[in-house]
Amino acid sequence: MKKLTLIAATALSLIACQNDSLADSSNAFDMKSASAEYITASALPVTVVNADITTNTTWSGVIELDGNISVKDGAVLTIQPGTFIKAKPNADGEGRGVLIVTKTGRINATGTESQPIIFTSYRLLDGNEDTVAEAGDFGGVILLGDAPTNVPTTTVVEGLPQNSQFYYGGANSGHSAGIMKYVRIEFAGYDFLGANSGNEVNALTLAGVGSGTTIDHIQVSYGQDDSFEFFGGTVNATNLVSFAAEDDNFDFDNGYTGTITCALALADLSSEHTVSGIVSDTNGIELDNNAGGTSTPLLTHPVINNLTIIGTRTNSTLSSPYTGPVYENGIHIRRNGRLTLNDAVITGYPTAIKVEGSGSELSSASTYSSIKVHGFNAAVVTGLGTAGIPAANIVSSASANAFGMVSPFFSLSWNVSPRNCGNFQGTWTKYDFSIVE
């Protein structure tokens, strides 16, 4: 039987075997750690962290989080380049460790291209090359701030228990949670309340985070819920990569108004996928003003420049756990949400852009001529603002359009040029997927 081996060494590439169509495979991936990177790290001493951080602290080597760990009371957590962070599993093997930078704390996680900071599965750091990593082996990373949102400042961030230290939002649009740069977050996500509660920890959550924060070169892979979720705030982010998310690649809610520059989302047909009822709930982008869809003085309205969303090559279906497309929309704007989009390619989803509900729109501030969309069923579902996209840039067909990219789908070797704005083939993001007997 063929197995898919994950080789996560420093010099890797997002390349699949030329002769195997992984997108059409019905077999789930066997994720294996066969890299010198993880094996070497597994031999290092492990520092267990089981208490909140209230004074300036520096991490290096291998860190194990035992439960929720908060950075607070003015403390700065510095994480050295090349540091690995894992979660201590509970009795069921779930990695519940979550790193939370509260309103009163800061993070300085500044990796490098050759030595990224890696939040990953504890299974990949056990010294056993045959260990299988799973989504949910690490809890996630949460940054909280006091920048504006459209919910009360007594709102607790999604995924965490009711506790005032987990409140987010305020009036400080320039708030700084610190720096996260050249960071990988892998196999993350957790639901403390039970499966599909709607209150899950995402791989990277930014809630009420301000524009004084640096978020740059972050790759999230194999997340159990969303890869990136922004709850309000004004933080800007650059060079984001989301790969094989079970739910949404990017999610925006509660009055987020920052700018995302250079973002790539890559689907993986063989990973798990979230559903609502028997319908796929997995999107490239999901965008709401708020859960109720009400209009508020501060509306969710991100600006995204240079966006690439790549789904699958064909409109594939799975027989289990449901029948139907495994993805929903490339971009879903709903519940009074707004989006300004400039220089974008969306391809390989049943619907490329769907604008739903009163007040929702693809903003007229968008550069419509720079938006190219493909959908298997419909490239665009008519909504406010979508009529501005030139007809020549809209493709509906059974096979996805590459829009000038070289084999951009996960089923073949690929190159995202000319979409490669963030050095997506640079050493920090690279994975090499190889088919072996």
C-alpha positions as a Markdown table, in Angstrom:
| # | Residue | x | y | z |
|---|---|---|---|---|
| 1 | Met | 0.0 | 0.0 | 0.0 |
| 2 | Lys | 1.2 | 3.5 | -0.8 |
| 3 | Lys | 1.8 | 5.8 | 2.1 |
| 4 | Leu | 2.3 | 9.6 | 2.1 |
| 5 | Thr | 5.4 | 10.5 | 4.0 |
| 6 | Leu | 5.8 | 14.0 | 5.4 |
| 7 | Ile | 9.3 | 15.2 | 5.2 |
| 8 | Ala | 9.4 | 18.5 | 7.0 |
| 9 | Ala | 13.1 | 19.3 | 6.8 |
| 10 | Thr | 14.3 | 22.9 | 6.6 |
| 11 | Ala | 14.7 | 22.8 | 2.8 |
| 12 | Leu | 11.4 | 21.4 | 1.6 |
| 13 | Ser | 9.0 | 22.2 | -1.1 |
| 14 | Leu | 5.2 | 21.9 | -1.7 |
| 15 | Ile | 5.6 | 19.3 | -4.4 |
| 16 | Ala | 3.5 | 16.2 | -5.0 |
| 17 | Cys | 4.4 | 13.1 | -7.1 |
| 18 | Gln | 3.9 | 13.8 | -10.8 |
| 19 | Asn | 2.4 | 10.3 | -11.3 |
| 20 | Asp | -0.2 | 10.2 | -8.5 |
| 21 | Ser | -3.4 | 12.3 | -8.5 |
| 22 | Leu | -3.7 | 12.9 | -4.7 |
| 23 | Ala | -6.7 | 15.1 | -5.3 |
| 24 | Asp | -8.6 | 12.1 | -6.6 |
| 25 | Ser | -7.5 | 9.7 | -3.9 |
| 26 | Ser | -10.1 | 8.4 | -1.4 |
| 27 | Asn | -7.4 | 7.5 | 1.1 |
| 28 | Ala | -6.6 | 9.8 | 4.0 |
| 29 | Phe | -3.0 | 10.8 | 4.4 |
| 30 | Asp | -0.7 | 8.9 | 6.7 |
| 31 | Met | 1.3 | 11.8 | 8.1 |
| 32 | Lys | 4.8 | 10.6 | 9.0 |
| 33 | Ser | 7.6 | 12.4 | 10.6 |
| 34 | Ala | 10.7 | 11.4 | 8.7 |
| 35 | Ser | 12.7 | 14.6 | 8.9 |
| 36 | Ala | 16.0 | 15.4 | 10.4 |
| 37 | Glu | 14.4 | 18.6 | 11.7 |
| 38 | Tyr | 12.0 | 16.8 | 14.0 |
| 39 | Ile | 14.2 | 13.9 | 14.9 |
| 40 | Thr | 17.0 | 16.2 | 15.9 |
| 41 | Ala | 14.6 | 18.3 | 18.0 |
| 42 | Ser | 13.2 | 15.2 | 19.7 |
| 43 | Ala | 16.6 | 14.6 | 21.3 |
| 44 | Leu | 16.7 | 18.0 | 23.0 |
| 45 | Pro | 15.8 | 18.5 | 26.7 |
| 46 | Val | 12.1 | 19.5 | 27.1 |
| 47 | Thr | 11.1 | 22.4 | 29.3 |
| 48 | Val | 7.6 | 21.9 | 30.7 |
| 49 | Val | 5.5 | 25.1 | 31.2 |
| 50 | Asn | 2.5 | 24.6 | 33.5 |
| 51 | Ala | 2.0 | 28.1 | 34.9 |
| 52 | Asp | 1.1 | 31.5 | 33.5 |
| 53 | Ile | 3.9 | 33.8 | 32.5 |
| 54 | Thr | 3.9 | 37.0 | 34.7 |
| 55 | Thr | 7.6 | 38.1 | 34.3 |
| 56 | Asn | 9.7 | 38.4 | 31.2 |
| 57 | Thr | 10.6 | 35.0 | 29.9 |
| 58 | Thr | 12.6 | 33.4 | 27.1 |
| 59 | Trp | 12.0 | 30.1 | 25.5 |
| 60 | Ser | 14.4 | 28.0 | 23.4 |
| 61 | Gly | 14.9 | 24.3 | 22.6 |
| 62 | Val | 11.7 | 22.3 | 23.0 |
| 63 | Ile | 8.8 | 23.6 | 25.1 |
| 64 | Glu | 5.9 | 21.6 | 26.3 |
| 65 | Leu | 2.7 | 23.4 | 27.3 |
| 66 | Asp | 0.7 | 21.7 | 30.0 |
| 67 | Gly | -2.8 | 23.3 | 29.5 |
| 68 | Asn | -3.7 | 26.9 | 28.9 |
| 69 | Ile | -0.7 | 29.2 | 29.4 |
| 70 | Ser | -1.3 | 32.9 | 29.6 |
| 71 | Val | 1.2 | 35.7 | 29.1 |
| 72 | Lys | 0.0 | 38.6 | 31.3 |
| 73 | Asp | 0.7 | 41.3 | 33.9 |
| 74 | Gly | 3.1 | 43.2 | 31.6 |
| 75 | Ala | 5.3 | 40.2 | 30.8 |
| 76 | Val | 7.0 | 39.7 | 27.5 |
| 77 | Leu | 7.5 | 36.2 | 26.2 |
| 78 | Thr | 10.5 | 35.9 | 23.9 |
| 79 | Ile | 10.8 | 32.8 | 21.7 |
| 80 | Gln | 14.2 | 32.2 | 20.1 |
| 81 | Pro | 14.5 | 31.2 | 16.4 |
| 82 | Gly | 14.4 | 27.4 | 15.9 |
| 83 | Thr | 12.3 | 26.8 | 19.1 |
| 84 | Phe | 9.7 | 23.9 | 19.0 |
| 85 | Ile | 6.5 | 24.2 | 21.1 |
| 86 | Lys | 4.3 | 21.2 | 21.6 |
| 87 | Ala | 1.3 | 20.4 | 23.9 |
| 88 | Lys | 1.2 | 17.9 | 26.6 |
| 89 | Pro | -1.4 | 15.3 | 25.6 |
| 90 | Asn | -4.2 | 14.3 | 28.0 |
| 91 | Ala | -5.3 | 10.8 | 28.6 |
| 92 | Asp | -7.2 | 10.7 | 25.3 |
| 93 | Gly | -4.1 | 11.8 | 23.4 |
| 94 | Glu | -5.5 | 15.3 | 22.8 |
| 95 | Gly | -3.0 | 18.1 | 22.7 |
| 96 | Arg | -4.7 | 20.7 | 24.8 |
| 97 | Gly | -1.9 | 23.2 | 25.2 |
| 98 | Val | -2.9 | 26.7 | 24.2 |
| 99 | Leu | -0.6 | 29.8 | 24.3 |
| 100 | Ile | -2.6 | 32.9 | 25.1 |
| 101 | Val | -1.1 | 36.4 | 25.0 |
| 102 | Thr | -3.6 | 38.5 | 27.0 |
| 103 | Lys | -4.3 | 42.2 | 26.7 |
| 104 | Thr | -1.6 | 42.8 | 29.4 |
| 105 | Gly | 1.1 | 40.6 | 27.9 |
| 106 | Arg | 3.3 | 40.6 | 24.8 |
| 107 | Ile | 5.0 | 38.1 | 22.6 |
| 108 | Asn | 8.3 | 38.4 | 20.7 |
| 109 | Ala | 8.4 | 35.3 | 18.5 |
| 110 | Thr | 10.9 | 36.3 | 15.8 |
| 111 | Gly | 12.1 | 33.4 | 13.8 |
| 112 | Thr | 14.1 | 33.4 | 10.7 |
| 113 | Glu | 13.6 | 32.0 | 7.2 |
| 114 | Ser | 16.0 | 29.1 | 8.0 |
| 115 | Gln | 15.1 | 28.8 | 11.6 |
| 116 | Pro | 11.4 | 29.3 | 12.0 |
| 117 | Ile | 9.6 | 29.0 | 15.3 |
| 118 | Ile | 7.4 | 25.9 | 15.2 |
| 119 | Phe | 4.3 | 25.1 | 17.1 |
| 120 | Thr | 3.6 | 21.4 | 16.2 |
| 121 | Ser | 2.3 | 18.0 | 17.1 |
| 122 | Tyr | 3.9 | 16.3 | 20.2 |
| 123 | Arg | 3.8 | 13.1 | 18.1 |
| 124 | Leu | 6.4 | 14.5 | 15.7 |
| 125 | Leu | 8.8 | 15.1 | 18.6 |
| 126 | Asp | 8.8 | 11.6 | 20.1 |
| 127 | Gly | 11.9 | 10.4 | 18.1 |
| 128 | Asn | 9.8 | 7.8 | 16.3 |
| 129 | Glu | 9.8 | 8.3 | 12.5 |
| 130 | Asp | 6.6 | 6.2 | 12.2 |
| 131 | Thr | 4.5 | 8.3 | 14.5 |
| 132 | Val | 1.4 | 9.8 | 12.8 |
| 133 | Ala | 0.6 | 13.4 | 13.5 |
| 134 | Glu | -3.1 | 14.5 | 13.7 |
| 135 | Ala | -4.9 | 17.7 | 13.5 |
| 136 | Gly | -5.6 | 18.8 | 17.1 |
| 137 | Asp | -2.3 | 17.6 | 18.5 |
| 138 | Phe | -1.5 | 21.2 | 19.5 |
| 139 | Gly | -4.1 | 23.5 | 21.0 |
| 140 | Gly | -3.4 | 26.8 | 19.3 |
| 141 | Val | -2.1 | 30.4 | 19.7 |
| 142 | Ile | -4.3 | 33.2 | 20.7 |
| 143 | Leu | -3.4 | 36.9 | 20.8 |
| 144 | Leu | -5.8 | 39.3 | 22.6 |
| 145 | Gly | -5.8 | 43.1 | 22.5 |
| 146 | Asp | -7.8 | 46.3 | 23.3 |
| 147 | Ala | -8.3 | 47.5 | 19.7 |
| 148 | Pro | -11.8 | 48.3 | 18.6 |
| 149 | Thr | -14.4 | 45.6 | 17.9 |
| 150 | Asn | -18.2 | 45.7 | 17.5 |
| 151 | Val | -18.9 | 43.5 | 20.5 |
| 152 | Pro | -18.8 | 44.4 | 24.2 |
| 153 | Thr | -15.3 | 44.6 | 25.8 |
| 154 | Thr | -16.5 | 41.9 | 28.2 |
| 155 | Thr | -16.6 | 39.4 | 25.4 |
| 156 | Val | -14.5 | 36.2 | 26.0 |
| 157 | Val | -12.6 | 35.0 | 22.9 |
| 158 | Glu | -13.9 | 32.0 | 21.2 |
| 159 | Gly | -12.6 | 28.7 | 22.4 |
| 160 | Leu | -11.7 | 29.7 | 26.0 |
| 161 | Pro | -13.7 | 29.5 | 29.2 |
| 162 | Gln | -15.4 | 32.5 | 30.8 |
| 163 | Asn | -12.6 | 34.4 | 32.5 |
| 164 | Ser | -12.0 | 38.2 | 32.5 |
| 165 | Gln | -8.4 | 37.7 | 31.5 |
| 166 | Phe | -9.6 | 36.4 | 28.2 |
| 167 | Tyr | -11.7 | 39.5 | 27.3 |
| 168 | Tyr | -10.7 | 41.4 | 24.2 |
| 169 | Gly | -11.5 | 44.7 | 22.5 |
| 170 | Gly | -11.2 | 48.3 | 23.6 |
| 171 | Ala | -10.4 | 51.8 | 22.2 |
| 172 | Asn | -6.7 | 51.4 | 21.5 |
| 173 | Ser | -6.4 | 50.9 | 17.7 |
| 174 | Gly | -2.6 | 51.1 | 17.9 |
| 175 | His | -2.4 | 48.3 | 20.5 |
| 176 | Ser | 0.6 | 46.0 | 20.2 |
| 177 | Ala | 0.6 | 42.3 | 21.1 |
| 178 | Gly | 4.2 | 42.1 | 20.0 |
| 179 | Ile | 5.7 | 40.3 | 17.0 |
| 180 | Met | 5.2 | 37.0 | 15.3 |
| 181 | Lys | 7.4 | 36.5 | 12.3 |
| 182 | Tyr | 8.6 | 33.4 | 10.5 |
| 183 | Val | 6.4 | 31.1 | 12.6 |
| 184 | Arg | 4.8 | 27.7 | 11.6 |
| 185 | Ile | 1.7 | 26.4 | 13.4 |
| 186 | Glu | 0.9 | 22.8 | 12.6 |
| 187 | Phe | -1.8 | 20.2 | 13.6 |
| 188 | Ala | -3.5 | 22.8 | 15.8 |
| 189 | Gly | -7.0 | 23.3 | 17.0 |
| 190 | Tyr | -9.1 | 22.2 | 20.0 |
| 191 | Asp | -12.7 | 22.2 | 21.2 |
| 192 | Phe | -12.9 | 22.3 | 25.0 |
| 193 | Leu | -16.7 | 22.0 | 24.9 |
| 194 | Gly | -17.0 | 19.0 | 22.6 |
| 195 | Ala | -17.0 | 18.4 | 18.9 |
| 196 | Asn | -18.6 | 21.0 | 16.6 |
| 197 | Ser | -19.6 | 23.2 | 19.5 |
| 198 | Gly | -19.0 | 26.4 | 17.4 |
| 199 | Asn | -16.6 | 27.5 | 20.1 |
| 200 | Glu | -13.3 | 26.1 | 19.0 |
| 201 | Val | -9.7 | 27.2 | 19.4 |
| 202 | Asn | -8.2 | 28.1 | 16.0 |
| 203 | Ala | -4.6 | 27.6 | 15.0 |
| 204 | Leu | -4.0 | 31.3 | 15.2 |
| 205 | Thr | -6.6 | 33.6 | 16.7 |
| 206 | Leu | -6.2 | 37.4 | 16.8 |
| 207 | Ala | -9.0 | 39.1 | 18.8 |
| 208 | Gly | -9.0 | 42.9 | 19.3 |
| 209 | Val | -5.4 | 43.0 | 18.3 |
| 210 | Gly | -4.1 | 46.4 | 17.2 |
| 211 | Ser | -2.0 | 47.8 | 14.4 |
| 212 | Gly | 1.1 | 48.1 | 16.5 |
| 213 | Thr | 1.4 | 44.3 | 16.3 |
| 214 | Thr | 3.6 | 42.6 | 13.6 |
| 215 | Ile | 2.2 | 39.5 | 12.0 |
| 216 | Asp | 4.5 | 38.4 | 9.1 |
| 217 | His | 5.4 | 35.1 | 7.4 |
| 218 | Ile | 3.1 | 32.8 | 9.3 |
| 219 | Gln | 2.2 | 29.3 | 7.9 |
| 220 | Val | -0.6 | 27.3 | 9.3 |
| 221 | Ser | -0.9 | 23.7 | 8.2 |
| 222 | Tyr | -3.4 | 20.9 | 9.1 |
| 223 | Gly | -5.5 | 23.0 | 11.4 |
| 224 | Gln | -8.5 | 21.3 | 13.0 |
| 225 | Asp | -10.7 | 24.4 | 12.7 |
| 226 | Asp | -9.8 | 27.7 | 11.0 |
| 227 | Ser | -6.2 | 28.5 | 10.2 |
| 228 | Phe | -6.5 | 32.2 | 10.9 |
| 229 | Glu | -9.4 | 33.9 | 12.6 |
| 230 | Phe | -9.6 | 37.7 | 13.2 |
| 231 | Phe | -12.2 | 38.9 | 15.8 |
| 232 | Gly | -12.3 | 42.6 | 15.4 |
| 233 | Gly | -9.1 | 44.7 | 15.8 |
| 234 | Thr | -6.9 | 46.6 | 13.4 |
| 235 | Val | -3.9 | 44.4 | 13.1 |
| 236 | Asn | -2.3 | 44.2 | 9.7 |
| 237 | Ala | -0.7 | 41.0 | 8.5 |
| 238 | Thr | 1.7 | 40.0 | 5.6 |
| 239 | Asn | 2.8 | 36.8 | 4.0 |
| 240 | Leu | 0.2 | 34.3 | 5.4 |
| 241 | Val | 0.0 | 30.7 | 4.2 |
| 242 | Ser | -2.9 | 28.3 | 5.1 |
| 243 | Phe | -2.6 | 24.7 | 4.0 |
| 244 | Ala | -5.1 | 21.9 | 4.5 |
| 245 | Ala | -7.5 | 23.6 | 6.9 |
| 246 | Glu | -10.4 | 21.4 | 8.1 |
| 247 | Asp | -12.6 | 24.5 | 8.2 |
| 248 | Asp | -11.9 | 28.0 | 6.8 |
| 249 | Asn | -8.5 | 29.2 | 5.8 |
| 250 | Phe | -9.2 | 32.8 | 6.8 |
| 251 | Asp | -12.2 | 33.9 | 9.0 |
| 252 | Phe | -13.1 | 37.5 | 9.8 |
| 253 | Asp | -15.7 | 38.7 | 12.4 |
| 254 | Asn | -16.7 | 41.3 | 14.9 |
| 255 | Gly | -15.5 | 44.4 | 13.2 |
| 256 | Tyr | -12.0 | 43.5 | 11.9 |
| 257 | Thr | -10.7 | 46.4 | 9.8 |
| 258 | Gly | -7.0 | 45.6 | 9.1 |
| 259 | Thr | -5.2 | 44.9 | 5.9 |
| 260 | Ile | -3.9 | 41.5 | 4.8 |
| 261 | Thr | -1.1 | 41.7 | 2.2 |
| 262 | Cys | 0.1 | 38.6 | 0.3 |
| 263 | Ala | -1.9 | 35.5 | 1.4 |
| 264 | Leu | -2.1 | 32.0 | 0.0 |
| 265 | Ala | -4.7 | 29.3 | 0.8 |
| 266 | Leu | -4.1 | 25.8 | -0.4 |
| 267 | Ala | -6.8 | 23.1 | -0.1 |
| 268 | Asp | -6.1 | 19.4 | 0.5 |
| 269 | Leu | -8.9 | 17.2 | -0.6 |
| 270 | Ser | -7.8 | 14.3 | 1.5 |
| 271 | Ser | -7.8 | 16.1 | 4.8 |
| 272 | Glu | -10.8 | 16.2 | 7.1 |
| 273 | His | -13.5 | 18.7 | 6.3 |
| 274 | Thr | -16.1 | 20.4 | 8.4 |
| 275 | Val | -19.8 | 20.1 | 7.6 |
| 276 | Ser | -23.0 | 21.8 | 8.8 |
| 277 | Gly | -25.7 | 19.2 | 8.6 |
| 278 | Ile | -24.7 | 17.4 | 5.4 |
| 279 | Val | -23.4 | 20.4 | 3.6 |
| 280 | Ser | -19.7 | 21.5 | 3.5 |
| 281 | Asp | -18.8 | 24.4 | 5.7 |
| 282 | Thr | -15.2 | 24.7 | 4.5 |
| 283 | Asn | -14.3 | 28.0 | 2.8 |
| 284 | Gly | -11.2 | 29.8 | 1.6 |
| 285 | Ile | -12.5 | 32.9 | 3.4 |
| 286 | Glu | -15.6 | 33.3 | 5.6 |
| 287 | Leu | -16.5 | 36.8 | 6.6 |
| 288 | Asp | -19.3 | 38.0 | 8.9 |
| 289 | Asn | -20.0 | 41.4 | 10.5 |
| 290 | Asn | -21.2 | 39.5 | 13.6 |
| 291 | Ala | -23.0 | 36.2 | 14.4 |
| 292 | Gly | -26.4 | 37.8 | 14.2 |
| 293 | Gly | -25.7 | 39.7 | 11.0 |
| 294 | Thr | -26.8 | 43.0 | 12.5 |
| 295 | Ser | -25.5 | 46.4 | 11.3 |
| 296 | Thr | -23.2 | 48.1 | 13.7 |
| 297 | Pro | -21.3 | 51.4 | 13.7 |
| 298 | Leu | -18.1 | 49.5 | 13.2 |
| 299 | Leu | -18.4 | 46.9 | 10.4 |
| 300 | Thr | -16.2 | 44.0 | 9.6 |
| 301 | His | -14.3 | 45.2 | 6.6 |
| 302 | Pro | -10.8 | 43.9 | 5.9 |
| 303 | Val | -8.7 | 44.9 | 2.9 |
| 304 | Ile | -6.9 | 42.0 | 1.2 |
| 305 | Asn | -4.2 | 42.7 | -1.3 |
| 306 | Asn | -2.6 | 39.9 | -3.4 |
| 307 | Leu | -4.7 | 36.9 | -2.4 |
| 308 | Thr | -4.5 | 33.4 | -3.9 |
| 309 | Ile | -7.1 | 30.8 | -3.0 |
| 310 | Ile | -6.5 | 27.4 | -4.6 |
| 311 | Gly | -8.9 | 24.5 | -4.1 |
| 312 | Thr | -9.1 | 21.3 | -6.1 |
| 313 | Arg | -8.7 | 20.6 | -9.8 |
| 314 | Thr | -12.1 | 19.0 | -10.2 |
| 315 | Asn | -15.4 | 19.2 | -8.3 |
| 316 | Ser | -14.7 | 16.0 | -6.3 |
| 317 | Thr | -17.1 | 14.4 | -3.8 |
| 318 | Leu | -16.6 | 12.1 | -0.8 |
| 319 | Ser | -19.0 | 9.3 | 0.1 |
| 320 | Ser | -18.3 | 9.7 | 3.8 |
| 321 | Pro | -19.3 | 11.3 | 6.1 |
| 322 | Tyr | -21.6 | 12.9 | 3.6 |
| 323 | Thr | -22.2 | 13.1 | -0.2 |
| 324 | Gly | -21.4 | 16.4 | -1.9 |
| 325 | Pro | -18.6 | 18.8 | -2.6 |
| 326 | Val | -16.0 | 18.8 | 0.2 |
| 327 | Tyr | -15.6 | 22.6 | -0.1 |
| 328 | Glu | -18.2 | 25.4 | -0.1 |
| 329 | Asn | -17.0 | 28.8 | -1.3 |
| 330 | Gly | -13.7 | 30.4 | -2.2 |
| 331 | Ile | -15.0 | 33.5 | -0.5 |
| 332 | His | -18.2 | 33.8 | 1.5 |
| 333 | Ile | -19.2 | 37.3 | 2.5 |
| 334 | Arg | -22.4 | 37.3 | 4.6 |
| 335 | Arg | -24.2 | 38.8 | 7.7 |
| 336 | Asn | -23.5 | 42.5 | 6.9 |
| 337 | Gly | -19.8 | 41.9 | 6.2 |
| 338 | Arg | -17.7 | 43.9 | 3.7 |
| 339 | Leu | -14.6 | 43.1 | 1.9 |
| 340 | Thr | -12.2 | 45.1 | -0.2 |
| 341 | Leu | -10.2 | 42.9 | -2.6 |
| 342 | Asn | -7.3 | 43.9 | -4.8 |
| 343 | Asp | -5.3 | 41.5 | -7.0 |
| 344 | Ala | -6.8 | 38.1 | -6.3 |
| 345 | Val | -7.2 | 34.7 | -7.9 |
| 346 | Ile | -9.8 | 32.3 | -6.5 |
| 347 | Thr | -10.1 | 28.9 | -8.1 |
| 348 | Gly | -11.0 | 25.3 | -7.4 |
| 349 | Tyr | -14.2 | 25.8 | -5.3 |
| 350 | Pro | -17.8 | 25.0 | -6.2 |
| 351 | Thr | -18.5 | 28.8 | -5.9 |
| 352 | Ala | -15.7 | 31.3 | -6.1 |
| 353 | Ile | -17.3 | 34.3 | -4.5 |
| 354 | Lys | -20.7 | 34.3 | -2.7 |
| 355 | Val | -22.1 | 37.5 | -1.3 |
| 356 | Glu | -25.1 | 36.7 | 0.9 |
| 357 | Gly | -27.7 | 38.8 | 2.7 |
| 358 | Ser | -28.7 | 42.4 | 3.1 |
| 359 | Gly | -25.7 | 44.7 | 3.7 |
| 360 | Ser | -23.1 | 42.3 | 2.7 |
| 361 | Glu | -20.8 | 43.4 | -0.2 |
| 362 | Leu | -17.6 | 43.1 | -2.1 |
| 363 | Ser | -16.7 | 46.8 | -1.7 |
| 364 | Ser | -16.6 | 49.2 | -4.5 |
| 365 | Ala | -13.1 | 50.1 | -3.2 |
| 366 | Ser | -12.0 | 46.8 | -4.7 |
| 367 | Thr | -10.0 | 46.8 | -7.9 |
| 368 | Tyr | -12.4 | 44.6 | -9.8 |
| 369 | Ser | -10.2 | 44.3 | -12.9 |
| 370 | Ser | -7.5 | 42.5 | -10.8 |
| 371 | Ile | -9.9 | 39.8 | -9.5 |
| 372 | Lys | -10.0 | 36.5 | -11.4 |
| 373 | Val | -12.4 | 33.9 | -10.3 |
| 374 | His | -13.3 | 30.3 | -11.2 |
| 375 | Gly | -16.1 | 28.1 | -9.8 |
| 376 | Phe | -17.2 | 24.6 | -10.7 |
| 377 | Asn | -20.8 | 25.5 | -10.3 |
| 378 | Ala | -20.8 | 29.3 | -10.3 |
| 379 | Ala | -17.8 | 31.6 | -10.3 |
| 380 | Val | -19.9 | 34.4 | -8.7 |
| 381 | Val | -23.2 | 34.3 | -6.8 |
| 382 | Thr | -24.7 | 37.7 | -7.5 |
| 383 | Gly | -24.3 | 40.1 | -4.7 |
| 384 | Leu | -23.6 | 43.8 | -4.1 |
| 385 | Gly | -20.2 | 44.6 | -5.7 |
| 386 | Thr | -19.7 | 41.4 | -7.6 |
| 387 | Ala | -21.1 | 42.9 | -10.9 |
| 388 | Gly | -17.9 | 44.9 | -11.2 |
| 389 | Ile | -15.7 | 41.9 | -12.0 |
| 390 | Pro | -15.0 | 41.8 | -15.7 |
| 391 | Ala | -16.8 | 39.0 | -17.5 |
| 392 | Ala | -13.4 | 37.9 | -19.0 |
| 393 | Asn | -12.1 | 37.3 | -15.5 |
| 394 | Ile | -15.0 | 34.9 | -14.6 |
| 395 | Val | -14.8 | 31.2 | -15.4 |
| 396 | Ser | -17.4 | 28.5 | -14.6 |
| 397 | Ser | -16.3 | 25.0 | -15.6 |
| 398 | Ala | -15.9 | 21.4 | -14.4 |
| 399 | Ser | -12.1 | 21.9 | -14.3 |
| 400 | Ala | -10.4 | 24.6 | -12.4 |
| 401 | Asn | -8.6 | 27.4 | -14.2 |
| 402 | Ala | -4.9 | 27.9 | -13.4 |
| 403 | Phe | -5.0 | 31.6 | -14.4 |
| 404 | Gly | -1.3 | 31.6 | -15.6 |
| 405 | Met | 0.0 | 29.5 | -12.7 |
| 406 | Val | 1.9 | 26.3 | -13.4 |
| 407 | Ser | 0.0 | 23.3 | -12.1 |
| 408 | Pro | -1.1 | 25.1 | -9.0 |
| 409 | Phe | -3.2 | 22.2 | -7.6 |
| 410 | Phe | -2.0 | 19.8 | -4.9 |
| 411 | Ser | -2.4 | 16.8 | -7.2 |
| 412 | Leu | 0.7 | 17.8 | -9.3 |
| 413 | Ser | 4.0 | 19.5 | -9.0 |
| 414 | Trp | 3.1 | 23.2 | -8.8 |
| 415 | Asn | 4.4 | 26.7 | -8.9 |
| 416 | Val | 2.3 | 29.6 | -7.9 |
| 417 | Ser | 4.2 | 32.1 | -10.0 |
| 418 | Pro | 3.1 | 34.8 | -10.8 |
| 419 | Arg | 1.2 | 34.6 | -7.5 |
| 420 | Asn | 4.3 | 34.0 | -5.4 |
| 421 | Cys | 4.4 | 37.4 | -3.6 |
| 422 | Gly | 5.5 | 36.0 | -0.2 |
| 423 | Asn | 8.3 | 33.7 | -1.3 |
| 424 | Phe | 5.8 | 30.8 | -0.9 |
| 425 | Gln | 8.5 | 28.5 | -2.1 |
| 426 | Gly | 11.0 | 29.8 | 0.4 |
| 427 | Thr | 12.6 | 27.6 | 3.0 |
| 428 | Trp | 10.3 | 28.6 | 5.9 |
| 429 | Thr | 7.1 | 27.3 | 4.2 |
| 430 | Lys | 8.3 | 24.3 | 2.5 |
| 431 | Tyr | 6.9 | 20.8 | 2.7 |
| 432 | Asp | 7.9 | 17.9 | 0.5 |
| 433 | Phe | 5.2 | 15.3 | 0.0 |
| 434 | Ser | 6.6 | 12.1 | -1.5 |
| 435 | Ile | 4.8 | 8.9 | -2.5 |
| 436 | Val | 6.6 | 5.8 | -1.2 |
| 437 | Glu | 5.9 | 2.1 | -1.1 |
